[in-house]
Amino acid sequence: MLKDKRYIEANQKIANGKITRFQQLFKAIPKNIVFRDMRYYRPHFINKEFDMERLILRDIIILSDLFEITFEKMFLLIDNQRVEDKQI
């Protein structure tokens, strides 16, 4: 299966600092594409409001592989989103 080219574009935006939070990833590539590529069902991905607290380690690893970034970078995007959500 060919990888969607938007993963590469998102990776470049992360490297350039244009994507700094987790939810911004889904502006670069739709959630349904990411879910399909993850190849397994996770109920917290289905809701419009993404439940950050229900992410598991496996999700983060798969997502970092899909976007071709390090686990640490994906974790940082998730943490940045968590911090922003708490401020709202």
Long-range contacts (C-beta under 8 A, 24 or more apart in sequence): 3-37, 3-66, 4-29, 4-33, 4-37, 6-33, 7-66, 7-67, 7-68, 8-68, 10-67, 11-67, 11-68, 11-69, 14-67, 14-69, 14-73, 14-77, 19-77, 20-77, 20-80, 21-77, 21-80, 21-81, 21-84, 22-50, 22-52, 22-77, 22-78, 22-80, 22-81, 23-50, 23-81, 24-77, 25-63, 25-67, 25-77, 34-63, 34-66, 37-66, 38-62, 38-63, 38-66, 52-78, 52-81, 52-82, 52-85
